[in-house]
């Protein structure tokens, strides 16, 4: 049985517990979950510098509302995905207690404590469900690598807001997710699989992003299982095949929303 360590951005991450449970059901041994502490001044200032007020909205949705943020939606979301599969963990600690899996808390995923855990577990793979960039010394201790599901089509769309940027640029066939290996760059590691997501008539960015979440769970779990079984090969990226995007300016965001509203 293959062994993986999961990296998590928060003990309340629905994505983390969903991926952990689905991997377990596919006979993958989750040997530990490494979790970033929530109350970390350095983390907050770093993420606020990157995301600004959007970070506060993310905290409200993911930490305060959690599943309640999805109650009124009529599309498949990560909450309905979990309900259909009877996944009821409220936090990482519940999963770990249920299956006797160590939970390792850290300030960043590059802490010495993380390295010690990887040296102890010697996993076949690390599955990343959020938490920032990973340093080389952690990558080197992650078995065959650290696998991430990026909310964009690589190599064309690296970086931030890569659901919105292809809509603004009229590249509607470049909306989707990519499962890839992390390296010391930003979304520049080897690609394992690409998953296109079709934009539906009358869809908003918020609804589109909500549909991404269950799709990303499926993508990273299936790709991880297939790779560990030797059924997928790594496809290297070239630096000049794409570019890095950054947080979209509010004016461009409004234009993107309007383009989506006008699309038929």
VMD Tcl script that draws the C-alpha trace (Angstrom):
set ca {
  {0.00 0.00 0.00}
  {1.33 3.44 -0.97}
  {1.91 5.99 1.79}
  {1.17 9.69 1.50}
  {1.44 12.70 3.77}
  {-1.15 15.44 3.27}
  {-0.33 19.13 3.65}
  {-3.27 21.24 4.85}
  {-3.77 25.02 5.18}
  {-6.22 24.72 8.08}
  {-7.71 22.18 10.46}
  {-11.14 23.23 9.13}
  {-10.34 22.65 5.46}
  {-13.19 20.76 3.78}
  {-10.87 20.09 0.85}
  {-8.29 18.43 3.10}
  {-10.67 16.07 4.88}
  {-12.45 15.21 1.63}
  {-9.22 14.34 -0.16}
  {-7.94 12.41 2.87}
  {-11.10 10.31 3.09}
  {-11.30 9.63 -0.64}
  {-7.64 8.57 -0.73}
  {-8.24 6.26 2.23}
  {-11.18 4.68 0.41}
  {-8.89 4.08 -2.58}
  {-6.50 2.08 -0.36}
  {-3.90 4.81 -0.01}
  {-2.30 4.97 3.45}
  {-2.52 8.52 4.81}
  {0.38 8.34 7.25}
  {0.12 11.92 8.58}
  {-1.58 15.26 7.95}
  {0.57 18.36 8.38}
  {-1.63 21.34 9.30}
  {-0.78 25.03 9.37}
  {-1.81 26.83 12.54}
  {-4.47 29.45 11.98}
  {-3.29 32.07 14.43}
  {0.07 32.98 13.01}
  {0.95 36.67 12.61}
  {3.56 36.02 9.92}
  {1.10 33.97 7.88}
  {-1.65 36.57 8.18}
  {0.55 39.49 7.13}
  {1.98 37.54 4.19}
  {-1.44 36.47 2.90}
  {-2.98 39.90 3.51}
  {-0.18 41.53 1.52}
  {-1.03 39.16 -1.34}
  {-4.84 39.09 -1.15}
  {-5.83 42.28 0.69}
  {-9.46 42.43 1.79}
  {-10.19 39.22 -0.09}
  {-8.39 37.39 2.69}
  {-11.01 38.60 5.17}
  {-13.79 37.27 2.93}
  {-11.98 33.95 2.65}
  {-11.61 33.72 6.43}
  {-15.33 34.47 6.86}
  {-16.33 31.80 4.35}
  {-13.88 29.03 5.20}
  {-13.46 29.47 8.95}
  {-16.69 31.08 10.15}
  {-19.42 29.94 7.77}
  {-17.74 26.73 6.59}
  {-20.47 24.41 5.21}
  {-23.16 27.08 5.79}
  {-21.59 29.14 3.01}
  {-23.02 26.61 0.53}
  {-26.50 26.04 1.94}
  {-28.56 27.91 -0.66}
  {-26.77 26.81 -3.82}
  {-28.38 24.57 -6.45}
  {-25.16 23.32 -8.05}
  {-22.74 20.62 -7.00}
  {-20.35 22.05 -4.42}
  {-17.84 20.46 -2.12}
  {-20.59 20.24 0.53}
  {-23.02 18.32 -1.70}
  {-20.11 16.19 -2.91}
  {-19.32 15.27 0.70}
  {-22.97 14.60 1.54}
  {-23.37 12.23 -1.41}
  {-20.32 10.29 -0.21}
  {-21.18 10.40 3.49}
  {-18.09 12.40 4.48}
  {-18.92 14.16 7.73}
  {-15.63 15.18 9.35}
  {-15.86 18.69 10.78}
  {-12.10 19.11 10.93}
  {-8.78 17.37 10.35}
  {-8.55 16.26 13.96}
  {-11.74 14.20 13.63}
  {-10.35 12.35 10.63}
  {-7.04 11.76 12.37}
  {-8.69 10.47 15.55}
  {-11.01 8.17 13.58}
  {-8.16 6.52 11.69}
  {-5.26 6.93 14.18}
  {-3.40 9.28 11.84}
  {-0.92 11.75 13.38}
  {-1.77 15.43 12.90}
  {1.32 17.64 12.93}
  {0.77 21.37 13.49}
  {3.23 23.95 12.15}
  {3.54 27.67 11.47}
  {4.64 27.06 7.87}
  {4.96 23.95 5.74}
  {8.71 24.55 5.64}
  {9.23 24.25 9.43}
  {11.83 21.86 10.86}
  {8.96 19.91 12.41}
  {7.60 19.19 8.93}
  {10.99 17.97 7.76}
  {11.25 15.70 10.81}
  {7.83 14.20 10.06}
  {8.74 13.52 6.45}
  {12.05 11.95 7.50}
  {10.12 9.73 9.90}
  {7.32 8.72 7.49}
  {9.33 8.53 4.26}
  {6.14 8.80 2.17}
  {5.82 7.77 -1.45}
  {4.21 11.12 -2.16}
  {2.96 14.31 -0.51}
  {-0.51 15.56 -1.43}
  {-0.86 19.34 -1.13}
  {-4.28 20.78 -0.25}
  {-3.08 24.34 0.37}
  {-0.60 26.29 2.45}
  {1.81 28.30 0.30}
  {5.10 27.72 -1.47}
  {7.32 24.77 -0.53}
  {11.08 25.04 -0.09}
  {13.58 22.72 -1.72}
  {14.54 20.89 1.50}
  {10.88 19.87 2.01}
  {10.42 18.91 -1.64}
  {13.48 16.68 -1.45}
  {12.00 14.72 1.47}
  {8.60 14.18 -0.15}
  {9.19 10.84 -1.82}
  {8.36 11.16 -5.50}
  {7.23 14.75 -4.99}
  {4.49 17.08 -3.82}
  {1.29 16.88 -5.90}
  {-1.03 19.89 -6.13}
  {-4.25 20.66 -8.00}
  {-3.95 24.13 -9.51}
  {-7.15 26.08 -10.26}
  {-6.06 26.82 -13.82}
  {-4.85 25.21 -17.03}
  {-1.07 24.84 -17.05}
  {1.26 25.90 -18.44}
  {-0.80 28.74 -19.96}
  {-2.26 30.12 -16.72}
  {0.04 30.15 -13.70}
  {-0.45 32.14 -10.51}
  {-3.53 33.89 -9.15}
  {-7.12 34.39 -10.33}
  {-6.64 31.93 -13.17}
  {-10.36 31.19 -13.28}
  {-11.02 34.84 -14.16}
  {-8.07 35.66 -16.43}
  {-8.98 33.28 -19.29}
  {-12.56 34.62 -19.26}
  {-11.27 38.19 -19.53}
  {-8.96 37.15 -22.37}
  {-11.70 35.23 -24.20}
  {-9.96 31.88 -23.69}
  {-13.04 30.00 -22.51}
  {-11.53 26.62 -23.42}
  {-8.67 27.33 -21.00}
  {-10.82 27.16 -17.85}
  {-10.07 24.16 -15.68}
  {-7.69 22.53 -13.22}
  {-4.25 20.95 -13.51}
  {-2.73 18.32 -11.24}
  {1.01 18.88 -11.18}
  {4.14 18.49 -9.11}
  {5.24 21.47 -7.08}
  {8.75 22.83 -7.43}
  {10.46 25.98 -6.18}
  {8.72 28.09 -8.84}
  {5.08 29.18 -9.09}
  {3.05 26.45 -10.83}
  {6.02 25.43 -12.98}
  {6.38 21.77 -11.98}
  {5.73 18.70 -14.12}
  {2.12 18.16 -15.21}
  {0.23 14.94 -14.50}
  {-3.32 15.65 -15.71}
  {-5.52 18.47 -17.03}
  {-9.24 18.76 -16.36}
  {-11.28 21.23 -18.44}
  {-14.40 22.75 -16.86}
  {-17.11 24.01 -19.18}
  {-18.68 27.38 -18.45}
  {-22.47 27.08 -18.21}
  {-24.93 29.62 -19.64}
  {-25.71 32.42 -17.18}
  {-22.97 31.32 -14.79}
  {-21.23 33.74 -12.43}
  {-17.61 33.51 -11.36}
  {-18.74 32.59 -7.83}
  {-20.82 29.66 -9.10}
  {-18.03 28.56 -11.42}
  {-15.50 28.61 -8.60}
  {-17.90 26.63 -6.38}
  {-18.08 23.93 -9.08}
  {-14.29 23.81 -9.20}
  {-14.01 22.53 -5.62}
  {-15.56 19.05 -6.03}
  {-13.91 18.73 -9.45}
  {-10.53 19.40 -7.87}
  {-11.15 16.75 -5.20}
  {-11.88 14.20 -7.91}
  {-8.91 15.31 -9.99}
  {-6.25 15.18 -7.30}
  {-7.47 11.88 -5.80}
  {-7.81 10.06 -9.13}
  {-4.52 11.43 -10.45}
  {-2.67 10.53 -7.25}
  {-3.99 6.97 -7.32}
  {-3.19 6.55 -11.02}
  {0.31 7.97 -10.63}
  {1.10 5.72 -7.67}
  {-0.12 2.77 -9.75}
  {2.32 3.69 -12.53}
  {-0.43 4.69 -14.97}
  {0.63 8.33 -15.46}
  {3.88 9.93 -16.54}
  {5.18 13.37 -15.64}
  {5.06 15.95 -18.44}
  {7.64 18.73 -17.97}
  {6.68 22.35 -18.54}
  {8.75 24.88 -20.40}
  {9.04 28.29 -18.76}
  {8.05 30.12 -21.96}
  {4.90 28.03 -22.52}
  {2.95 30.23 -20.11}
  {3.17 33.18 -17.78}
  {2.39 34.02 -14.18}
  {-0.78 35.98 -13.45}
  {-1.42 38.06 -10.34}
  {-4.48 39.19 -8.37}
  {-6.92 40.82 -10.78}
  {-7.62 44.52 -10.31}
  {-11.25 45.22 -9.23}
  {-11.94 47.08 -12.47}
  {-10.80 44.11 -14.55}
  {-12.78 41.82 -12.28}
  {-15.96 43.79 -13.01}
  {-15.25 43.57 -16.74}
  {-14.76 39.81 -16.40}
  {-18.04 39.43 -14.54}
  {-19.81 41.40 -17.27}
  {-18.20 39.33 -20.04}
  {-19.44 36.19 -18.33}
  {-22.95 37.63 -17.89}
  {-23.10 38.54 -21.59}
  {-21.86 35.15 -22.79}
  {-24.42 32.91 -24.48}
}
mol new
graphics top color blue
foreach p $ca { graphics top sphere $p radius 0.5 }
foreach p [lrange $ca 0 end-1] q [lrange $ca 1 end] { graphics top cylinder $p $q radius 0.2 }
display resetview
